[in-house]
Every structure is written in structure tokens, then in C-alpha cells.
């Protein structure tokens, strides 16, 4: 499976860039999906991908904080979309 492959590929190498991981059958999107499906065992950042059990505590905390920040932004955007949709619907009825 992809997660097992990526954990194997990252083992002992520290941070590995997407360019180093991508094969002809892969894309950046697939790498992100694999990391997301890893149950927190693979982190990502500007330096690429790393096994959380081989990352520094600082790197793991930074990756988690970044995802929390992105989640906050996505929730705010979803709320904006709903508000906009409700305003639009009210103006159609009026």
C-alpha cells in the first residue's frame, strides 16, 4: 500500500523532497494524499516529507500547527460561503 511504501522510502532519510519521491506513476497530489492517510505518521513541510518518528519535536509541532492554521482558514472560508449563499437566497426572495 502507498502509506507503507512512503514510510519505507522515508526511513532514515530525514526530510525528503517531493521531487525525490515522485515516480512516473505519482503526482504531488498523491503524495499529499498518502501523507494525509498516514494517521499522523508522515509530516510535510517546506522541506518535503518526513516520518514523524524520525522528525524533531519542533518539526512535528510546526507541521501540526500549520495544519491547524490551514483548518482555521478553511472553516472561515466555509462560513463566508454560507453567509454569501444566504444573502444571495434572501435577495432572490425579496
N, CA, C and O atoms as a GROMACS GRO file, in nm:
protein
  376
    1UNK      N    1   0.084  -0.119   0.000
    1UNK     CA    2   0.000   0.000   0.000
    1UNK      C    3   0.088   0.125   0.000
    1UNK      O    4   0.205   0.118   0.036
    2UNK      N    5   0.031   0.237  -0.040
    2UNK     CA    6   0.109   0.361  -0.058
    2UNK      C    7   0.171   0.412   0.072
    2UNK      O    8   0.286   0.457   0.072
    3UNK      N    9   0.096   0.406   0.181
    3UNK     CA   10   0.149   0.458   0.308
    3UNK      C   11   0.271   0.376   0.350
    3UNK      O   12   0.374   0.432   0.388
    4UNK      N   13   0.259   0.244   0.343
    4UNK     CA   14   0.372   0.158   0.379
    4UNK      C   15   0.494   0.189   0.291
    4UNK      O   16   0.606   0.196   0.340
    5UNK      N   17   0.471   0.207   0.160
    5UNK     CA   18   0.580   0.241   0.069
    5UNK      C   19   0.648   0.371   0.110
    5UNK      O   20   0.770   0.379   0.115
    6UNK      N   21   0.567   0.474   0.140
    6UNK     CA   22   0.624   0.604   0.172
    6UNK      C   23   0.699   0.599   0.306
    6UNK      O   24   0.805   0.660   0.319
    7UNK      N   25   0.645   0.528   0.404
    7UNK     CA   26   0.717   0.512   0.530
    7UNK      C   27   0.851   0.443   0.507
    7UNK      O   28   0.952   0.482   0.565
    8UNK      N   29   0.853   0.340   0.422
    8UNK     CA   30   0.976   0.270   0.388
    8UNK      C   31   1.073   0.365   0.318
    8UNK      O   32   1.192   0.368   0.350
    9UNK      N   33   1.021   0.442   0.222
    9UNK     CA   34   1.105   0.532   0.143
    9UNK      C   35   1.166   0.643   0.229
    9UNK      O   36   1.279   0.686   0.205
   10UNK      N   37   1.092   0.689   0.329
   10UNK     CA   38   1.140   0.796   0.416
   10UNK      C   39   1.230   0.746   0.529
   10UNK      O   40   1.297   0.826   0.594
   11UNK      N   41   1.234   0.617   0.553
   11UNK     CA   42   1.305   0.561   0.668
   11UNK      C   43   1.454   0.597   0.665
   11UNK      O   44   1.527   0.559   0.574
   12UNK      N   45   1.496   0.670   0.767
   12UNK     CA   46   1.636   0.704   0.782
   12UNK      C   47   1.686   0.818   0.696
   12UNK      O   48   1.802   0.855   0.706
   13UNK      N   49   1.600   0.874   0.612
   13UNK     CA   50   1.644   0.980   0.521
   13UNK      C   51   1.611   1.120   0.569
   13UNK      O   52   1.644   1.218   0.501
   14UNK      N   53   1.546   1.134   0.684
   14UNK     CA   54   1.506   1.266   0.730
   14UNK      C   55   1.404   1.326   0.636
   14UNK      O   56   1.310   1.258   0.595
   15UNK      N   57   1.422   1.452   0.602
   15UNK     CA   58   1.331   1.520   0.510
   15UNK      C   59   1.365   1.483   0.367
   15UNK      O   60   1.481   1.489   0.326
   16UNK      N   61   1.263   1.446   0.291
   16UNK     CA   62   1.281   1.409   0.150
   16UNK      C   63   1.185   1.494   0.068
   16UNK      O   64   1.066   1.503   0.100
   17UNK      N   65   1.236   1.557  -0.036
   17UNK     CA   66   1.152   1.644  -0.118
   17UNK      C   67   1.055   1.564  -0.203
   17UNK      O   68   1.076   1.445  -0.229
   18UNK      N   69   0.949   1.630  -0.246
   18UNK     CA   70   0.852   1.566  -0.334
   18UNK      C   71   0.921   1.521  -0.463
   18UNK      O   72   0.891   1.413  -0.514
   19UNK      N   73   1.011   1.602  -0.514
   19UNK     CA   74   1.082   1.566  -0.639
   19UNK      C   75   1.160   1.436  -0.623
   19UNK      O   76   1.174   1.359  -0.719
   20UNK      N   77   1.212   1.410  -0.504
   20UNK     CA   78   1.285   1.287  -0.479
   20UNK      C   79   1.192   1.167  -0.465
   20UNK      O   80   1.233   1.054  -0.489
   21UNK      N   81   1.068   1.191  -0.426
   21UNK     CA   82   0.973   1.082  -0.402
   21UNK      C   83   0.890   1.046  -0.524
   21UNK      O   84   0.850   0.930  -0.541
   22UNK      N   85   0.864   1.144  -0.607
   22UNK     CA   86   0.771   1.122  -0.718
   22UNK      C   87   0.828   1.021  -0.818
   22UNK      O   88   0.944   1.028  -0.858
   23UNK      N   89   0.743   0.928  -0.856
   23UNK     CA   90   0.776   0.831  -0.961
   23UNK      C   91   0.688   0.866  -1.081
   23UNK      O   92   0.598   0.949  -1.069
   24UNK      N   93   0.710   0.804  -1.195
   24UNK     CA   94   0.625   0.833  -1.311
   24UNK      C   95   0.476   0.810  -1.285
   24UNK      O   96   0.392   0.871  -1.350
   25UNK      N   97   0.444   0.722  -1.192
   25UNK     CA   98   0.303   0.692  -1.163
   25UNK      C   99   0.245   0.780  -1.053
   25UNK      O  100   0.131   0.759  -1.012
   26UNK      N  101   0.322   0.878  -1.003
   26UNK     CA  102   0.278   0.960  -0.889
   26UNK      C  103   0.272   1.107  -0.925
   26UNK      O  104   0.324   1.152  -1.028
   27UNK      N  105   0.206   1.180  -0.838
   27UNK     CA  106   0.198   1.325  -0.851
   27UNK      C  107   0.210   1.386  -0.712
   27UNK      O  108   0.205   1.316  -0.612
   28UNK      N  109   0.227   1.518  -0.708
   28UNK     CA  110   0.229   1.588  -0.578
   28UNK      C  111   0.100   1.562  -0.502
   28UNK      O  112   0.101   1.542  -0.381
   29UNK      N  113  -0.010   1.561  -0.574
   29UNK     CA  114  -0.141   1.539  -0.511
   29UNK      C  115  -0.146   1.404  -0.442
   29UNK      O  116  -0.198   1.392  -0.331
   30UNK      N  117  -0.093   1.301  -0.508
   30UNK     CA  118  -0.093   1.167  -0.449
   30UNK      C  119  -0.005   1.164  -0.325
   30UNK      O  120  -0.041   1.102  -0.225
   31UNK      N  121   0.112   1.229  -0.330
   31UNK     CA  122   0.198   1.234  -0.211
   31UNK      C  123   0.126   1.298  -0.094
   31UNK      O  124   0.134   1.249   0.019
   32UNK      N  125   0.056   1.408  -0.120
   32UNK     CA  126  -0.018   1.475  -0.012
   32UNK      C  127  -0.127   1.383   0.042
   32UNK      O  128  -0.150   1.378   0.163
   33UNK      N  129  -0.194   1.310  -0.047
   33UNK     CA  130  -0.298   1.216  -0.004
   33UNK      C  131  -0.240   1.103   0.080
   33UNK      O  132  -0.301   1.060   0.177
   34UNK      N  133  -0.123   1.055   0.042
   34UNK     CA  134  -0.059   0.948   0.119
   34UNK      C  135  -0.024   1.000   0.259
   34UNK      O  136  -0.052   0.933   0.358
   35UNK      N  137   0.036   1.118   0.266
   35UNK     CA  138   0.069   1.175   0.397
   35UNK      C  139  -0.057   1.193   0.481
   35UNK      O  140  -0.057   1.164   0.601
   36UNK      N  141  -0.164   1.239   0.419
   36UNK     CA  142  -0.290   1.260   0.492
   36UNK      C  143  -0.349   1.127   0.541
   36UNK      O  144  -0.413   1.123   0.646
   37UNK      N  145  -0.326   1.020   0.466
   37UNK     CA  146  -0.380   0.888   0.503
   37UNK      C  147  -0.290   0.813   0.601
   37UNK      O  148  -0.322   0.700   0.638
   38UNK      N  149  -0.180   0.873   0.643
   38UNK     CA  150  -0.081   0.802   0.724
   38UNK      C  151  -0.112   0.802   0.874
   38UNK      O  152  -0.031   0.754   0.953
   39UNK      N  153  -0.227   0.854   0.912
   39UNK     CA  154  -0.264   0.860   1.055
   39UNK      C  155  -0.159   0.934   1.137
   39UNK      O  156  -0.129   0.895   1.250
   40UNK      N  157  -0.104   1.040   1.080
   40UNK     CA  158  -0.008   1.122   1.152
   40UNK      C  159   0.134   1.071   1.151
   40UNK      O  160   0.221   1.130   1.216
   41UNK      N  161   0.161   0.963   1.080
   41UNK     CA  162   0.297   0.906   1.079
   41UNK      C  163   0.390   0.977   0.982
   41UNK      O  164   0.512   0.964   0.993
   42UNK      N  165   0.333   1.053   0.886
   42UNK     CA  166   0.414   1.128   0.790
   42UNK      C  167   0.375   1.274   0.799
   42UNK      O  168   0.257   1.309   0.791
   43UNK      N  169   0.476   1.359   0.816
   43UNK     CA  170   0.450   1.503   0.819
   43UNK      C  171   0.508   1.565   0.692
   43UNK      O  172   0.594   1.508   0.626
   44UNK      N  173   0.457   1.683   0.661
   44UNK     CA  174   0.507   1.754   0.543
   44UNK      C  175   0.533   1.898   0.581
   44UNK      O  176   0.479   1.951   0.678
   45UNK      N  177   0.616   1.959   0.501
   45UNK     CA  178   0.651   2.099   0.523
   45UNK      C  179   0.727   2.151   0.403
   45UNK      O  180   0.733   2.085   0.300
   46UNK      N  181   0.785   2.268   0.417
   46UNK     CA  182   0.857   2.328   0.305
   46UNK      C  183   0.977   2.244   0.262
   46UNK      O  184   1.022   2.254   0.148
   47UNK      N  185   1.030   2.162   0.355
   47UNK     CA  186   1.145   2.079   0.321
   47UNK      C  187   1.105   1.946   0.259
   47UNK      O  188   1.191   1.869   0.217
   48UNK      N  189   0.975   1.918   0.252
   48UNK     CA  190   0.930   1.793   0.191
   48UNK      C  191   0.848   1.710   0.288
   48UNK      O  192   0.756   1.760   0.352
   49UNK      N  193   0.883   1.581   0.298
   49UNK     CA  194   0.811   1.485   0.381
   49UNK      C  195   0.908   1.417   0.475
   49UNK      O  196   1.026   1.399   0.444
   50UNK      N  197   0.857   1.379   0.594
   50UNK     CA  198   0.941   1.315   0.694
   50UNK      C  199   0.856   1.224   0.780
   50UNK      O  200   0.739   1.253   0.805
   51UNK      N  201   0.912   1.114   0.826
   51UNK     CA  202   0.843   1.028   0.923
   51UNK      C  203   0.838   1.103   1.056
   51UNK      O  204   0.939   1.158   1.099
   52UNK      N  205   0.723   1.105   1.120
   52UNK     CA  206   0.711   1.177   1.246
   52UNK      C  207   0.799   1.114   1.354
   52UNK      O  208   0.848   1.185   1.442
   53UNK      N  209   0.821   0.983   1.348
   53UNK     CA  210   0.906   0.918   1.448
   53UNK      C  211   1.055   0.946   1.427
   53UNK      O  212   1.138   0.906   1.509
   54UNK      N  213   1.088   1.013   1.317
   54UNK     CA  214   1.227   1.050   1.290
   54UNK      C  215   1.244   1.201   1.278
   54UNK      O  216   1.352   1.249   1.244
   55UNK      N  217   1.137   1.275   1.305
   55UNK     CA  218   1.141   1.421   1.298
   55UNK      C  219   1.172   1.477   1.438
   55UNK      O  220   1.152   1.410   1.539
   56UNK      N  221   1.219   1.598   1.440
   56UNK     CA  222   1.238   1.664   1.570
   56UNK      C  223   1.101   1.701   1.626
   56UNK      O  224   1.004   1.714   1.551
   57UNK      N  225   1.095   1.717   1.756
   57UNK     CA  226   0.970   1.760   1.820
   57UNK      C  227   0.928   1.895   1.761
   57UNK      O  228   0.809   1.918   1.738
   58UNK      N  229   1.024   1.982   1.739
   58UNK     CA  230   0.995   2.114   1.680
   58UNK      C  231   0.932   2.100   1.542
   58UNK      O  232   0.834   2.168   1.511
   59UNK      N  233   0.988   2.013   1.458
   59UNK     CA  234   0.933   1.993   1.323
   59UNK      C  235   0.792   1.934   1.329
   59UNK      O  236   0.704   1.978   1.255
   60UNK      N  237   0.770   1.837   1.416
   60UNK     CA  238   0.637   1.776   1.428
   60UNK      C  239   0.536   1.878   1.478
   60UNK      O  240   0.424   1.885   1.426
   61UNK      N  241   0.574   1.958   1.577
   61UNK     CA  242   0.482   2.060   1.629
   61UNK      C  243   0.455   2.168   1.524
   61UNK      O  244   0.342   2.217   1.513
   62UNK      N  245   0.556   2.203   1.447
   62UNK     CA  246   0.538   2.303   1.341
   62UNK      C  247   0.440   2.252   1.235
   62UNK      O  248   0.352   2.326   1.190
   63UNK      N  249   0.455   2.125   1.195
   63UNK     CA  250   0.366   2.066   1.095
   63UNK      C  251   0.222   2.063   1.148
   63UNK      O  252   0.129   2.094   1.074
   64UNK      N  253   0.204   2.026   1.273
   64UNK     CA  254   0.070   2.020   1.333
   64UNK      C  255   0.010   2.160   1.341
   64UNK      O  256  -0.108   2.179   1.311
   65UNK      N  257   0.090   2.258   1.383
   65UNK     CA  258   0.040   2.396   1.394
   65UNK      C  259   0.000   2.450   1.257
   65UNK      O  260  -0.101   2.520   1.246
   66UNK      N  261   0.077   2.420   1.154
   66UNK     CA  262   0.044   2.465   1.019
   66UNK      C  263  -0.090   2.408   0.973
   66UNK      O  264  -0.172   2.479   0.917
   67UNK      N  265  -0.111   2.278   0.999
   67UNK     CA  266  -0.238   2.216   0.961
   67UNK      C  267  -0.354   2.276   1.038
   67UNK      O  268  -0.462   2.298   0.982
   68UNK      N  269  -0.334   2.303   1.166
   68UNK     CA  270  -0.440   2.369   1.245
   68UNK      C  271  -0.472   2.507   1.188
   68UNK      O  272  -0.588   2.545   1.179
   69UNK      N  273  -0.369   2.580   1.151
   69UNK     CA  274  -0.389   2.713   1.092
   69UNK      C  275  -0.467   2.703   0.961
   69UNK      O  276  -0.561   2.779   0.938
   70UNK      N  277  -0.427   2.609   0.876
   70UNK     CA  278  -0.497   2.589   0.749
   70UNK      C  279  -0.643   2.551   0.774
   70UNK      O  280  -0.733   2.597   0.703
   71UNK      N  281  -0.667   2.466   0.873
   71UNK     CA  282  -0.803   2.427   0.908
   71UNK      C  283  -0.887   2.546   0.949
   71UNK      O  284  -1.003   2.557   0.910
   72UNK      N  285  -0.829   2.634   1.029
   72UNK     CA  286  -0.900   2.756   1.072
   72UNK      C  287  -0.937   2.842   0.951
   72UNK      O  288  -1.048   2.893   0.943
   73UNK      N  289  -0.843   2.856   0.858
   73UNK     CA  290  -0.871   2.935   0.738
   73UNK      C  291  -0.980   2.870   0.652
   73UNK      O  292  -1.065   2.940   0.597
   74UNK      N  293  -0.978   2.739   0.642
   74UNK     CA  294  -1.078   2.669   0.562
   74UNK      C  295  -1.217   2.680   0.625
   74UNK      O  296  -1.316   2.698   0.554
   75UNK      N  297  -1.225   2.671   0.757
   75UNK     CA  298  -1.354   2.687   0.826
   75UNK      C  299  -1.407   2.828   0.806
   75UNK      O  300  -1.526   2.846   0.782
   76UNK      N  301  -1.320   2.928   0.815
   76UNK     CA  302  -1.363   3.067   0.792
   76UNK      C  303  -1.414   3.084   0.650
   76UNK      O  304  -1.515   3.152   0.628
   77UNK      N  305  -1.348   3.025   0.554
   77UNK     CA  306  -1.393   3.034   0.414
   77UNK      C  307  -1.529   2.967   0.397
   77UNK      O  308  -1.616   3.020   0.328
   78UNK      N  309  -1.548   2.851   0.459
   78UNK     CA  310  -1.677   2.781   0.451
   78UNK      C  311  -1.788   2.868   0.509
   78UNK      O  312  -1.898   2.873   0.452
   79UNK      N  313  -1.761   2.934   0.619
   79UNK     CA  314  -1.862   3.023   0.680
   79UNK      C  315  -1.893   3.140   0.588
   79UNK      O  316  -2.009   3.179   0.574
   80UNK      N  317  -1.790   3.196   0.525
   80UNK     CA  318  -1.811   3.305   0.429
   80UNK      C  319  -1.899   3.260   0.312
   80UNK      O  320  -1.988   3.332   0.269
   81UNK      N  321  -1.873   3.141   0.262
   81UNK     CA  322  -1.952   3.087   0.151
   81UNK      C  323  -2.098   3.074   0.193
   81UNK      O  324  -2.188   3.113   0.118
   82UNK      N  325  -2.122   3.019   0.311
   82UNK     CA  326  -2.260   3.002   0.358
   82UNK      C  327  -2.330   3.136   0.376
   82UNK      O  328  -2.446   3.153   0.338
   83UNK      N  329  -2.258   3.234   0.436
   83UNK     CA  330  -2.318   3.367   0.453
   83UNK      C  331  -2.352   3.428   0.318
   83UNK      O  332  -2.460   3.485   0.301
   84UNK      N  333  -2.261   3.416   0.224
   84UNK     CA  334  -2.284   3.471   0.090
   84UNK      C  335  -2.403   3.403   0.024
   84UNK      O  336  -2.485   3.470  -0.039
   85UNK      N  337  -2.413   3.271   0.038
   85UNK     CA  338  -2.523   3.197  -0.021
   85UNK      C  339  -2.656   3.240   0.040
   85UNK      O  340  -2.755   3.258  -0.031
   86UNK      N  341  -2.658   3.258   0.174
   86UNK     CA  342  -2.782   3.301   0.240
   86UNK      C  343  -2.822   3.442   0.197
   86UNK      O  344  -2.940   3.469   0.176
   87UNK      N  345  -2.724   3.533   0.184
   87UNK     CA  346  -2.754   3.668   0.136
   87UNK      C  347  -2.811   3.662  -0.004
   87UNK      O  348  -2.908   3.732  -0.036
   88UNK      N  349  -2.752   3.580  -0.089
   88UNK     CA  350  -2.798   3.565  -0.226
   88UNK      C  351  -2.939   3.511  -0.230
   88UNK      O  352  -3.022   3.560  -0.307
   89UNK      N  353  -2.968   3.410  -0.149
   89UNK     CA  354  -3.102   3.349  -0.144
   89UNK      C  355  -3.205   3.449  -0.095
   89UNK      O  356  -3.316   3.455  -0.148
   90UNK      N  357  -3.170   3.530   0.006
   90UNK     CA  358  -3.265   3.631   0.056
   90UNK      C  359  -3.296   3.735  -0.051
   90UNK      O  360  -3.410   3.781  -0.062
   91UNK      N  361  -3.195   3.773  -0.129
   91UNK     CA  362  -3.218   3.874  -0.231
   91UNK      C  363  -3.304   3.818  -0.345
   91UNK      O  364  -3.374   3.894  -0.411
   92UNK      N  365  -3.299   3.688  -0.369
   92UNK     CA  366  -3.385   3.626  -0.472
   92UNK      C  367  -3.531   3.627  -0.429
   92UNK      O  368  -3.620   3.644  -0.512
   93UNK      N  369  -3.555   3.609  -0.299
   93UNK     CA  370  -3.692   3.603  -0.246
   93UNK      C  371  -3.753   3.741  -0.241
   93UNK      O  372  -3.873   3.756  -0.263
   94UNK      N  373  -3.674   3.841  -0.213
   94UNK     CA  374  -3.724   3.978  -0.197
   94UNK      C  375  -3.772   4.040  -0.327
   94UNK      O  376  -3.816   4.155  -0.328
   0.00000   0.00000   0.00000
